[in-house]
Amino acid sequence: MTTVLLNKSYDADFVGQVEKESEQNLSLCYQCGNCTAGCPYSSFYDYPVSQIVRLTQTGQRETVLSSRALWLCASCESCTTRCPNNIDVARVMDVLRHMARRAGHKPEPEIKIFWDTFLNSVEKHGRVFEMGLMAKYIVKTGRVMTDADLGMDLLPKGKLSFRAHDIVGKQNVADIFKRFNKERES
């Protein structure tokens, strides 16, 4: 367990920036823990979701932005759904991830490979192509047997298609990526 000393410097600008970008009032969080209880990935985080929110409330910029949890969050919105104060916790996590990226923080290599492969799939198909994502991830990481048992369960249920299915509005998604890449280059 990691101990965080809250008597470190309080960064009010950080708290204000997170609240502005996420459009959420973090002072409404009273640490009930519902977000953490509903998160399917909490066991893999260095800090559970509720602690990320608390560290953000206390202005612990570096601790938050260097957290592994930001990169593992799947934005499934279970935390948001369970919040009794209607805080969009998933949005806060997303904002924190973007802030971490802008500040030069990087996820672990395998997590970065997954995110990049996932986003490339969405950019190309308008949605994620699961089988292609898995194949590219395995090739890039060499983790051949990772979750192979899950794949075997999903195939007979028709949850993994061998070919990508494009969506209506695929060009709209491609345009979002073009705007993002253009902004990133400037």
Backbone as JSON Lines, residues from 0, in Angstrom:
{"i":0,"aa":"M","n":[0.84,-1.18,0.0],"ca":[0.0,0.0,0.0],"c":[0.89,1.24,0.0]}
{"i":1,"aa":"T","n":[0.54,2.21,-0.81],"ca":[1.3,3.45,-0.9],"c":[0.69,4.48,0.03]}
{"i":2,"aa":"T","n":[1.54,5.17,0.78],"ca":[1.07,6.24,1.65],"c":[1.32,7.57,0.95]}
{"i":3,"aa":"V","n":[0.28,8.38,0.91],"ca":[0.4,9.71,0.32],"c":[0.25,10.73,1.44]}
{"i":4,"aa":"L","n":[1.25,11.56,1.59],"ca":[1.2,12.59,2.62],"c":[0.44,13.79,2.08]}
{"i":5,"aa":"L","n":[-0.71,14.08,2.68],"ca":[-1.55,15.17,2.2],"c":[-1.07,16.53,2.67]}
{"i":6,"aa":"N","n":[0.0,16.56,3.47],"ca":[0.53,17.86,3.88],"c":[1.51,18.41,2.84]}
{"i":7,"aa":"K","n":[1.62,17.68,1.71],"ca":[2.41,18.21,0.6],"c":[1.7,19.45,0.09]}
{"i":8,"aa":"S","n":[2.32,20.14,-0.8],"ca":[1.73,21.38,-1.29],"c":[0.4,21.13,-1.99]}
{"i":9,"aa":"Y","n":[-0.58,21.92,-1.63],"ca":[-1.91,21.87,-2.23],"c":[-1.86,22.72,-3.5]}
{"i":10,"aa":"D","n":[-2.19,22.13,-4.63],"ca":[-2.15,22.82,-5.91],"c":[-3.57,23.2,-6.32]}
{"i":11,"aa":"A","n":[-3.98,24.39,-5.92],"ca":[-5.34,24.87,-6.2],"c":[-5.58,25.02,-7.7]}
{"i":12,"aa":"D","n":[-4.54,25.39,-8.45],"ca":[-4.69,25.53,-9.9],"c":[-5.04,24.19,-10.54]}
{"i":13,"aa":"F","n":[-4.43,23.13,-10.04],"ca":[-4.71,21.79,-10.55],"c":[-6.18,21.43,-10.32]}
{"i":14,"aa":"V","n":[-6.66,21.64,-9.1],"ca":[-8.05,21.32,-8.77],"c":[-8.99,22.14,-9.67]}
{"i":15,"aa":"G","n":[-8.71,23.43,-9.82],"ca":[-9.53,24.29,-10.67],"c":[-9.51,23.85,-12.12]}
{"i":16,"aa":"Q","n":[-8.35,23.45,-12.6],"ca":[-8.22,23.01,-14.0],"c":[-9.01,21.73,-14.24]}
{"i":17,"aa":"V","n":[-8.94,20.79,-13.32],"ca":[-9.68,19.53,-13.46],"c":[-11.18,19.83,-13.47]}
{"i":18,"aa":"E","n":[-11.63,20.67,-12.54],"ca":[-13.05,21.0,-12.47],"c":[-13.52,21.74,-13.71]}
{"i":19,"aa":"K","n":[-12.69,22.62,-14.23],"ca":[-13.07,23.38,-15.43],"c":[-13.16,22.46,-16.64]}
{"i":20,"aa":"E","n":[-12.13,21.65,-16.86],"ca":[-12.1,20.78,-18.04],"c":[-13.15,19.67,-17.98]}
{"i":21,"aa":"S","n":[-13.44,19.18,-16.78],"ca":[-14.42,18.09,-16.65],"c":[-15.84,18.61,-16.45]}
{"i":22,"aa":"E","n":[-15.94,19.88,-16.1],"ca":[-17.23,20.5,-15.79],"c":[-17.91,19.79,-14.63]}
{"i":23,"aa":"Q","n":[-17.11,19.36,-13.65],"ca":[-17.61,18.65,-12.48],"c":[-17.16,19.38,-11.22]}
{"i":24,"aa":"N","n":[-18.01,19.39,-10.2],"ca":[-17.69,19.99,-8.92],"c":[-17.21,18.88,-7.99]}
{"i":25,"aa":"L","n":[-15.89,18.77,-7.86],"ca":[-15.31,17.67,-7.08],"c":[-15.56,17.8,-5.59]}
{"i":26,"aa":"S","n":[-15.91,19.0,-5.12],"ca":[-16.18,19.16,-3.69],"c":[-17.47,18.44,-3.29]}
{"i":27,"aa":"L","n":[-18.28,18.02,-4.27],"ca":[-19.49,17.26,-3.95],"c":[-19.19,15.82,-3.53]}
{"i":28,"aa":"C","n":[-17.98,15.35,-3.82],"ca":[-17.63,13.97,-3.47],"c":[-17.33,13.88,-1.98]}
{"i":29,"aa":"Y","n":[-18.07,13.01,-1.29],"ca":[-17.84,12.81,0.14],"c":[-17.27,11.43,0.44]}
{"i":30,"aa":"Q","n":[-16.67,10.82,-0.58],"ca":[-15.91,9.59,-0.41],"c":[-16.76,8.41,0.08]}
{"i":31,"aa":"C","n":[-17.92,8.22,-0.55],"ca":[-18.78,7.09,-0.18],"c":[-18.19,5.77,-0.66]}
{"i":32,"aa":"G","n":[-17.37,5.81,-1.72],"ca":[-16.73,4.61,-2.24],"c":[-17.54,3.84,-3.27]}
{"i":33,"aa":"N","n":[-18.72,4.35,-3.64],"ca":[-19.54,3.64,-4.64],"c":[-18.81,3.51,-5.97]}
{"i":34,"aa":"C","n":[-18.05,4.52,-6.35],"ca":[-17.33,4.47,-7.62],"c":[-16.32,3.33,-7.61]}
{"i":35,"aa":"T","n":[-15.61,3.19,-6.52],"ca":[-14.61,2.13,-6.41],"c":[-15.29,0.76,-6.36]}
{"i":36,"aa":"A","n":[-16.39,0.67,-5.64],"ca":[-17.11,-0.61,-5.51],"c":[-17.63,-1.09,-6.86]}
{"i":37,"aa":"G","n":[-17.98,-0.16,-7.75],"ca":[-18.53,-0.54,-9.05],"c":[-17.5,-0.71,-10.14]}
{"i":38,"aa":"C","n":[-16.26,-0.32,-9.87],"ca":[-15.23,-0.36,-10.91],"c":[-14.72,-1.78,-11.12]}
{"i":39,"aa":"P","n":[-14.82,-2.28,-12.36],"ca":[-14.36,-3.64,-12.62],"c":[-12.83,-3.78,-12.62]}
{"i":40,"aa":"Y","n":[-12.1,-2.66,-12.64],"ca":[-10.64,-2.72,-12.72],"c":[-9.93,-2.27,-11.46]}
{"i":41,"aa":"S","n":[-10.67,-1.94,-10.41],"ca":[-10.06,-1.42,-9.18],"c":[-8.93,-2.28,-8.65]}
{"i":42,"aa":"S","n":[-9.04,-3.58,-8.79],"ca":[-8.01,-4.46,-8.23],"c":[-6.67,-4.3,-8.95]}
{"i":43,"aa":"F","n":[-6.68,-3.68,-10.13],"ca":[-5.44,-3.49,-10.88],"c":[-4.84,-2.09,-10.7]}
{"i":44,"aa":"Y","n":[-5.59,-1.19,-10.07],"ca":[-5.15,0.19,-9.9],"c":[-4.15,0.34,-8.76]}
{"i":45,"aa":"D","n":[-3.3,1.34,-8.87],"ca":[-2.45,1.68,-7.74],"c":[-3.26,2.47,-6.71]}
{"i":46,"aa":"Y","n":[-4.2,3.29,-7.17],"ca":[-5.13,4.01,-6.32],"c":[-6.54,3.77,-6.85]}
{"i":47,"aa":"P","n":[-7.46,3.32,-6.01],"ca":[-8.83,3.14,-6.49],"c":[-9.44,4.48,-6.9]}
{"i":48,"aa":"V","n":[-10.52,4.43,-7.64],"ca":[-11.14,5.63,-8.2],"c":[-11.44,6.66,-7.12]}
{"i":49,"aa":"S","n":[-12.03,6.24,-6.01],"ca":[-12.37,7.2,-4.96],"c":[-11.13,7.9,-4.42]}
{"i":50,"aa":"Q","n":[-10.0,7.19,-4.36],"ca":[-8.76,7.82,-3.89],"c":[-8.2,8.78,-4.94]}
{"i":51,"aa":"I","n":[-8.38,8.46,-6.22],"ca":[-7.96,9.4,-7.27],"c":[-8.73,10.7,-7.12]}
{"i":52,"aa":"V","n":[-10.04,10.59,-6.88],"ca":[-10.86,11.79,-6.69],"c":[-10.39,12.54,-5.45]}
{"i":53,"aa":"R","n":[-10.14,11.82,-4.36],"ca":[-9.69,12.48,-3.12],"c":[-8.33,13.14,-3.31]}
{"i":54,"aa":"L","n":[-7.41,12.48,-3.97],"ca":[-6.1,13.08,-4.23],"c":[-6.24,14.32,-5.11]}
{"i":55,"aa":"T","n":[-7.19,14.29,-6.03],"ca":[-7.44,15.46,-6.87],"c":[-8.02,16.57,-6.02]}
{"i":56,"aa":"Q","n":[-8.97,16.26,-5.15],"ca":[-9.56,17.27,-4.26],"c":[-8.49,17.94,-3.4]}
{"i":57,"aa":"T","n":[-7.48,17.18,-3.01],"ca":[-6.44,17.72,-2.14],"c":[-5.26,18.3,-2.92]}
{"i":58,"aa":"G","n":[-5.44,18.42,-4.23],"ca":[-4.45,19.11,-5.06],"c":[-3.14,18.39,-5.25]}
{"i":59,"aa":"Q","n":[-3.13,17.08,-5.24],"ca":[-1.9,16.3,-5.36],"c":[-1.6,15.99,-6.83]}
{"i":60,"aa":"R","n":[-1.25,17.03,-7.58],"ca":[-1.06,16.94,-9.04],"c":[-0.16,15.78,-9.46]}
{"i":61,"aa":"E","n":[1.05,15.73,-8.96],"ca":[2.01,14.72,-9.44],"c":[1.59,13.31,-9.07]}
{"i":62,"aa":"T","n":[1.06,13.13,-7.88],"ca":[0.61,11.8,-7.48],"c":[-0.5,11.32,-8.4]}
{"i":63,"aa":"V","n":[-1.45,12.21,-8.69],"ca":[-2.58,11.85,-9.55],"c":[-2.12,11.6,-10.98]}
{"i":64,"aa":"L","n":[-1.37,12.54,-11.54],"ca":[-1.01,12.43,-12.96],"c":[-0.01,11.32,-13.24]}
{"i":65,"aa":"S","n":[0.66,10.82,-12.23],"ca":[1.58,9.71,-12.44],"c":[0.94,8.36,-12.07]}
{"i":66,"aa":"S","n":[-0.34,8.38,-11.77],"ca":[-1.04,7.17,-11.36],"c":[-1.28,6.21,-12.53]}
{"i":67,"aa":"R","n":[-1.08,4.96,-12.26],"ca":[-1.34,3.89,-13.24],"c":[-2.84,3.77,-13.53]}
{"i":68,"aa":"A","n":[-3.66,4.09,-12.55],"ca":[-5.12,3.95,-12.68],"c":[-5.67,4.75,-13.85]}
{"i":69,"aa":"L","n":[-5.1,5.9,-14.13],"ca":[-5.6,6.74,-15.22],"c":[-5.55,6.0,-16.55]}
{"i":70,"aa":"W","n":[-4.51,5.22,-16.73],"ca":[-4.31,4.53,-18.01],"c":[-5.08,3.22,-18.1]}
{"i":71,"aa":"L","n":[-5.45,2.66,-16.96],"ca":[-6.19,1.41,-16.95],"c":[-7.7,1.61,-17.0]}
{"i":72,"aa":"C","n":[-8.15,2.8,-16.68],"ca":[-9.59,3.09,-16.68],"c":[-10.15,2.86,-18.08]}
{"i":73,"aa":"A","n":[-11.22,2.07,-18.15],"ca":[-11.84,1.73,-19.44],"c":[-12.95,2.7,-19.81]}
{"i":74,"aa":"S","n":[-13.2,3.69,-18.98],"ca":[-14.28,4.66,-19.22],"c":[-15.62,3.94,-19.41]}
{"i":75,"aa":"C","n":[-15.85,2.9,-18.63],"ca":[-17.09,2.12,-18.74],"c":[-18.27,2.84,-18.09]}
{"i":76,"aa":"E","n":[-17.97,3.84,-17.28],"ca":[-18.94,4.71,-16.61],"c":[-19.7,4.03,-15.47]}
{"i":77,"aa":"S","n":[-19.2,2.9,-14.99],"ca":[-19.82,2.29,-13.81],"c":[-19.71,3.23,-12.62]}
{"i":78,"aa":"C","n":[-18.59,3.91,-12.49],"ca":[-18.38,4.85,-11.4],"c":[-19.38,6.0,-11.47]}
{"i":79,"aa":"T","n":[-19.58,6.52,-12.66],"ca":[-20.49,7.63,-12.87],"c":[-21.92,7.22,-12.53]}
{"i":80,"aa":"T","n":[-22.3,6.05,-12.97],"ca":[-23.66,5.55,-12.74],"c":[-23.94,5.39,-11.25]}
{"i":81,"aa":"R","n":[-22.94,5.01,-10.49],"ca":[-23.13,4.72,-9.06],"c":[-22.99,5.94,-8.16]}
{"i":82,"aa":"C","n":[-22.53,7.07,-8.69],"ca":[-22.28,8.24,-7.85],"c":[-23.6,8.87,-7.36]}
{"i":83,"aa":"P","n":[-23.8,8.95,-6.04],"ca":[-25.04,9.52,-5.51],"c":[-25.14,11.04,-5.72]}
{"i":84,"aa":"N","n":[-24.03,11.68,-6.03],"ca":[-24.02,13.13,-6.24],"c":[-23.92,13.52,-7.7]}
{"i":85,"aa":"N","n":[-24.14,12.54,-8.58],"ca":[-24.15,12.76,-10.03],"c":[-22.86,13.38,-10.56]}
{"i":86,"aa":"I","n":[-21.74,13.0,-9.97],"ca":[-20.44,13.42,-10.5],"c":[-20.1,12.47,-11.65]}
{"i":87,"aa":"D","n":[-19.73,13.02,-12.78],"ca":[-19.32,12.2,-13.92],"c":[-17.86,11.81,-13.7]}
{"i":88,"aa":"V","n":[-17.68,10.78,-12.87],"ca":[-16.34,10.36,-12.46],"c":[-15.53,9.87,-13.65]}
{"i":89,"aa":"A","n":[-16.17,9.18,-14.59],"ca":[-15.47,8.69,-15.78],"c":[-14.91,9.87,-16.58]}
{"i":90,"aa":"R","n":[-15.66,10.95,-16.64],"ca":[-15.2,12.15,-17.34],"c":[-14.0,12.76,-16.63]}
{"i":91,"aa":"V","n":[-14.04,12.77,-15.3],"ca":[-12.9,13.28,-14.52],"c":[-11.67,12.43,-14.81]}
{"i":92,"aa":"M","n":[-11.82,11.11,-14.83],"ca":[-10.7,10.23,-15.13],"c":[-10.15,10.49,-16.53]}
{"i":93,"aa":"D","n":[-11.05,10.71,-17.47],"ca":[-10.64,11.0,-18.84],"c":[-9.86,12.31,-18.91]}
{"i":94,"aa":"V","n":[-10.34,13.33,-18.23],"ca":[-9.64,14.62,-18.19],"c":[-8.26,14.44,-17.56]}
{"i":95,"aa":"L","n":[-8.2,13.7,-16.47],"ca":[-6.91,13.47,-15.81],"c":[-5.93,12.74,-16.73]}
{"i":96,"aa":"R","n":[-6.44,11.79,-17.49],"ca":[-5.58,11.07,-18.45],"c":[-5.03,12.03,-19.5]}
{"i":97,"aa":"H","n":[-5.89,12.93,-20.01],"ca":[-5.42,13.92,-20.99],"c":[-4.4,14.88,-20.36]}
{"i":98,"aa":"M","n":[-4.66,15.28,-19.14],"ca":[-3.71,16.17,-18.44],"c":[-2.37,15.47,-18.24]}
{"i":99,"aa":"A","n":[-2.42,14.2,-17.88],"ca":[-1.19,13.43,-17.68],"c":[-0.4,13.36,-18.98]}
{"i":100,"aa":"R","n":[-1.1,13.11,-20.08],"ca":[-0.43,13.03,-21.38],"c":[0.21,14.37,-21.73]}
{"i":101,"aa":"R","n":[-0.53,15.47,-21.51],"ca":[0.01,16.8,-21.81],"c":[1.22,17.13,-20.93]}
{"i":102,"aa":"A","n":[1.22,16.61,-19.71],"ca":[2.32,16.86,-18.78],"c":[3.52,15.94,-19.04]}
{"i":103,"aa":"G","n":[3.4,15.06,-20.02],"ca":[4.51,14.19,-20.37],"c":[4.54,12.86,-19.66]}
{"i":104,"aa":"H","n":[3.52,12.57,-18.88],"ca":[3.45,11.26,-18.22],"c":[3.04,10.22,-19.25]}
{"i":105,"aa":"K","n":[3.64,9.05,-19.14],"ca":[3.36,7.99,-20.1],"c":[2.96,6.73,-19.36]}
{"i":106,"aa":"P","n":[2.05,5.98,-19.94],"ca":[1.69,4.7,-19.31],"c":[2.79,3.68,-19.51]}
{"i":107,"aa":"E","n":[2.65,2.56,-18.82],"ca":[3.58,1.45,-19.0],"c":[3.52,1.03,-20.47]}
{"i":108,"aa":"P","n":[4.61,0.51,-21.03],"ca":[4.63,0.2,-22.47],"c":[3.48,-0.68,-22.96]}
{"i":109,"aa":"E","n":[3.13,-1.72,-22.22],"ca":[2.05,-2.6,-22.69],"c":[0.7,-1.88,-22.68]}
{"i":110,"aa":"I","n":[0.5,-1.0,-21.7],"ca":[-0.75,-0.23,-21.66],"c":[-0.79,0.75,-22.81]}
{"i":111,"aa":"K","n":[0.33,1.4,-23.1],"ca":[0.38,2.34,-24.22],"c":[0.13,1.61,-25.55]}
{"i":112,"aa":"I","n":[0.71,0.45,-25.7],"ca":[0.48,-0.33,-26.92],"c":[-1.01,-0.64,-27.07]}
{"i":113,"aa":"F","n":[-1.64,-1.04,-25.97],"ca":[-3.07,-1.35,-26.03],"c":[-3.87,-0.12,-26.44]}
{"i":114,"aa":"W","n":[-3.63,1.03,-25.77],"ca":[-4.38,2.25,-26.09],"c":[-4.17,2.67,-27.54]}
{"i":115,"aa":"D","n":[-2.92,2.66,-27.99],"ca":[-2.64,3.07,-29.37],"c":[-3.31,2.13,-30.37]}
{"i":116,"aa":"T","n":[-3.26,0.83,-30.09],"ca":[-3.88,-0.15,-30.98],"c":[-5.4,0.02,-30.98]}
{"i":117,"aa":"F","n":[-5.97,0.25,-29.81],"ca":[-7.41,0.48,-29.69],"c":[-7.83,1.7,-30.5]}
{"i":118,"aa":"L","n":[-7.13,2.82,-30.31],"ca":[-7.48,4.05,-31.02],"c":[-7.28,3.91,-32.53]}
{"i":119,"aa":"N","n":[-6.24,3.22,-32.94],"ca":[-6.04,2.99,-34.38],"c":[-7.2,2.18,-34.97]}
{"i":120,"aa":"S","n":[-7.7,1.22,-34.22],"ca":[-8.84,0.42,-34.68],"c":[-10.09,1.28,-34.82]}
{"i":121,"aa":"V","n":[-10.34,2.13,-33.84],"ca":[-11.51,3.02,-33.9],"c":[-11.36,4.01,-35.06]}
{"i":122,"aa":"E","n":[-10.18,4.54,-35.23],"ca":[-9.95,5.49,-36.33],"c":[-10.2,4.82,-37.69]}
{"i":123,"aa":"K","n":[-9.76,3.59,-37.83],"ca":[-9.88,2.89,-39.12],"c":[-11.3,2.41,-39.4]}
{"i":124,"aa":"H","n":[-12.01,1.91,-38.38],"ca":[-13.3,1.26,-38.59],"c":[-14.5,2.05,-38.05]}
{"i":125,"aa":"G","n":[-14.25,3.11,-37.3],"ca":[-15.35,3.85,-36.69],"c":[-15.8,3.24,-35.38]}
{"i":126,"aa":"R","n":[-15.29,2.09,-35.04],"ca":[-15.53,1.38,-33.79],"c":[-14.38,0.41,-33.61]}
{"i":127,"aa":"V","n":[-14.28,-0.2,-32.46],"ca":[-13.18,-1.14,-32.26],"c":[-13.48,-2.47,-32.95]}
{"i":128,"aa":"F","n":[-12.5,-2.99,-33.62],"ca":[-12.56,-4.33,-34.23],"c":[-11.79,-5.24,-33.28]}
{"i":129,"aa":"E","n":[-12.52,-5.95,-32.43],"ca":[-11.93,-6.68,-31.32],"c":[-10.88,-7.7,-31.74]}
{"i":130,"aa":"M","n":[-11.18,-8.5,-32.75],"ca":[-10.25,-9.54,-33.17],"c":[-8.96,-8.9,-33.72]}
{"i":131,"aa":"G","n":[-9.11,-7.85,-34.5],"ca":[-7.95,-7.14,-35.02],"c":[-7.14,-6.5,-33.9]}
{"i":132,"aa":"L","n":[-7.83,-5.93,-32.92],"ca":[-7.16,-5.33,-31.77],"c":[-6.35,-6.39,-31.04]}
{"i":133,"aa":"M","n":[-6.96,-7.52,-30.76],"ca":[-6.26,-8.59,-30.05],"c":[-5.05,-9.08,-30.84]}
{"i":134,"aa":"A","n":[-5.23,-9.29,-32.13],"ca":[-4.14,-9.8,-32.96],"c":[-2.97,-8.82,-32.98]}
{"i":135,"aa":"K","n":[-3.25,-7.54,-33.2],"ca":[-2.17,-6.54,-33.24],"c":[-1.5,-6.39,-31.89]}
{"i":136,"aa":"Y","n":[-2.28,-6.44,-30.82],"ca":[-1.7,-6.34,-29.48],"c":[-0.75,-7.51,-29.22]}
{"i":137,"aa":"I","n":[-1.18,-8.7,-29.59],"ca":[-0.34,-9.9,-29.39],"c":[0.95,-9.79,-30.19]}
{"i":138,"aa":"V","n":[0.85,-9.34,-31.44],"ca":[2.04,-9.2,-32.29],"c":[3.0,-8.17,-31.7]}
{"i":139,"aa":"K","n":[2.45,-7.03,-31.25],"ca":[3.31,-5.95,-30.74],"c":[3.93,-6.27,-29.39]}
{"i":140,"aa":"T","n":[3.24,-7.04,-28.55],"ca":[3.75,-7.31,-27.21],"c":[4.38,-8.68,-27.06]}
{"i":141,"aa":"G","n":[4.04,-9.6,-27.95],"ca":[4.54,-10.96,-27.83],"c":[3.83,-11.76,-26.75]}
{"i":142,"aa":"R","n":[2.74,-11.23,-26.22],"ca":[1.98,-11.91,-25.16],"c":[0.95,-12.84,-25.8]}
{"i":143,"aa":"V","n":[1.41,-13.93,-26.33],"ca":[0.58,-14.83,-27.13],"c":[-0.54,-15.48,-26.33]}
{"i":144,"aa":"M","n":[-0.28,-15.97,-25.17],"ca":[-1.3,-16.72,-24.42],"c":[-2.1,-15.84,-23.46]}
{"i":145,"aa":"T","n":[-1.87,-14.55,-23.45],"ca":[-2.6,-13.66,-22.56],"c":[-4.1,-13.74,-22.86]}
{"i":146,"aa":"D","n":[-4.88,-14.12,-21.89],"ca":[-6.34,-14.18,-21.99],"c":[-6.84,-15.07,-23.12]}
{"i":147,"aa":"A","n":[-6.04,-16.04,-23.55],"ca":[-6.48,-16.94,-24.61],"c":[-7.74,-17.7,-24.19]}
{"i":148,"aa":"D","n":[-7.84,-18.0,-22.89],"ca":[-9.02,-18.71,-22.41],"c":[-10.29,-17.88,-22.59]}
{"i":149,"aa":"L","n":[-10.18,-16.56,-22.44],"ca":[-11.34,-15.69,-22.65],"c":[-11.76,-15.7,-24.11]}
{"i":150,"aa":"G","n":[-10.78,-15.67,-25.01],"ca":[-11.07,-15.7,-26.44],"c":[-11.82,-16.96,-26.83]}
{"i":151,"aa":"M","n":[-11.43,-18.06,-26.23],"ca":[-12.09,-19.33,-26.54],"c":[-13.55,-19.33,-26.06]}
{"i":152,"aa":"D","n":[-13.83,-18.61,-24.98],"ca":[-15.22,-18.5,-24.49],"c":[-16.05,-17.57,-25.37]}
{"i":153,"aa":"L","n":[-15.42,-16.54,-25.92],"ca":[-16.14,-15.54,-26.7],"c":[-16.44,-15.99,-28.12]}
{"i":154,"aa":"L","n":[-15.56,-16.76,-28.72],"ca":[-15.75,-17.18,-30.12],"c":[-17.07,-17.91,-30.36]}
{"i":155,"aa":"P","n":[-17.4,-18.94,-29.59],"ca":[-18.66,-19.66,-29.88],"c":[-19.91,-18.81,-29.65]}
{"i":156,"aa":"K","n":[-19.79,-17.75,-28.87],"ca":[-20.93,-16.89,-28.59],"c":[-21.09,-15.79,-29.64]}
{"i":157,"aa":"G","n":[-20.2,-15.79,-30.62],"ca":[-20.27,-14.78,-31.68],"c":[-19.84,-13.4,-31.24]}
{"i":158,"aa":"K","n":[-19.1,-13.32,-30.16],"ca":[-18.65,-12.03,-29.63],"c":[-17.37,-11.53,-30.29]}
{"i":159,"aa":"L","n":[-16.69,-12.38,-31.01],"ca":[-15.48,-11.99,-31.73],"c":[-15.67,-12.32,-33.21]}
{"i":160,"aa":"S","n":[-15.7,-11.29,-34.0],"ca":[-15.86,-11.5,-35.44],"c":[-14.49,-11.52,-36.1]}
{"i":161,"aa":"F","n":[-14.35,-12.31,-37.14],"ca":[-13.08,-12.39,-37.85],"c":[-12.93,-11.27,-38.88]}
{"i":162,"aa":"R","n":[-13.99,-10.49,-39.09],"ca":[-13.85,-9.35,-39.99],"c":[-14.47,-8.12,-39.35]}
{"i":163,"aa":"A","n":[-13.92,-6.99,-39.7],"ca":[-14.38,-5.72,-39.12],"c":[-15.74,-5.34,-39.69]}
{"i":164,"aa":"H","n":[-16.55,-4.73,-38.87],"ca":[-17.85,-4.21,-39.3],"c":[-17.81,-2.7,-39.16]}
{"i":165,"aa":"D","n":[-17.9,-2.02,-40.28],"ca":[-17.91,-0.57,-40.24],"c":[-19.26,-0.06,-39.75]}
{"i":166,"aa":"I","n":[-19.28,1.15,-39.3],"ca":[-20.5,1.74,-38.76],"c":[-21.02,2.85,-39.66]}
{"i":167,"aa":"V","n":[-22.28,3.2,-39.48],"ca":[-22.82,4.39,-40.11],"c":[-22.16,5.57,-39.41]}
{"i":168,"aa":"G","n":[-21.7,6.54,-40.15],"ca":[-21.02,7.68,-39.55],"c":[-19.53,7.46,-39.39]}
{"i":169,"aa":"K","n":[-18.99,6.48,-40.07],"ca":[-17.56,6.17,-39.98],"c":[-16.72,7.4,-40.33]}
{"i":170,"aa":"Q","n":[-17.15,8.15,-41.33],"ca":[-16.41,9.34,-41.76],"c":[-16.41,10.4,-40.65]}
{"i":171,"aa":"N","n":[-17.5,10.5,-39.89],"ca":[-17.54,11.46,-38.77],"c":[-16.47,11.13,-37.74]}
{"i":172,"aa":"V","n":[-16.3,9.85,-37.46],"ca":[-15.27,9.43,-36.5],"c":[-13.89,9.74,-37.07]}
{"i":173,"aa":"A","n":[-13.69,9.46,-38.35],"ca":[-12.41,9.75,-39.0],"c":[-12.11,11.25,-38.93]}
{"i":174,"aa":"D","n":[-13.14,12.08,-39.1],"ca":[-12.95,13.54,-39.02],"c":[-12.51,13.97,-37.63]}
{"i":175,"aa":"I","n":[-13.03,13.32,-36.6],"ca":[-12.62,13.63,-35.22],"c":[-11.13,13.36,-35.07]}
{"i":176,"aa":"F","n":[-10.66,12.23,-35.58],"ca":[-9.24,11.9,-35.49],"c":[-8.39,12.89,-36.3]}
{"i":177,"aa":"K","n":[-8.88,13.31,-37.45],"ca":[-8.14,14.3,-38.26],"c":[-7.99,15.6,-37.5]}
{"i":178,"aa":"R","n":[-9.08,16.07,-36.87],"ca":[-9.01,17.32,-36.09],"c":[-8.04,17.17,-34.92]}
{"i":179,"aa":"F","n":[-8.11,16.04,-34.24],"ca":[-7.23,15.8,-33.11],"c":[-5.77,15.8,-33.56]}
{"i":180,"aa":"N","n":[-5.47,15.08,-34.62],"ca":[-4.09,15.0,-35.1],"c":[-3.6,16.35,-35.58]}
{"i":181,"aa":"K","n":[-4.47,17.14,-36.2],"ca":[-4.1,18.47,-36.66],"c":[-3.78,19.37,-35.48]}
{"i":182,"aa":"E","n":[-4.61,19.32,-34.41],"ca":[-4.36,20.12,-33.21],"c":[-3.08,19.69,-32.52]}
{"i":183,"aa":"R","n":[-2.83,18.4,-32.5],"ca":[-1.64,17.88,-31.83],"c":[-0.37,18.32,-32.56]}
{"i":184,"aa":"E","n":[-0.44,18.43,-33.89],"ca":[0.74,18.83,-34.66],"c":[1.03,20.32,-34.56]}
{"i":185,"aa":"S","n":[0.0,21.12,-34.27],"ca":[0.23,22.58,-34.22],"c":[0.67,23.06,-32.86]}
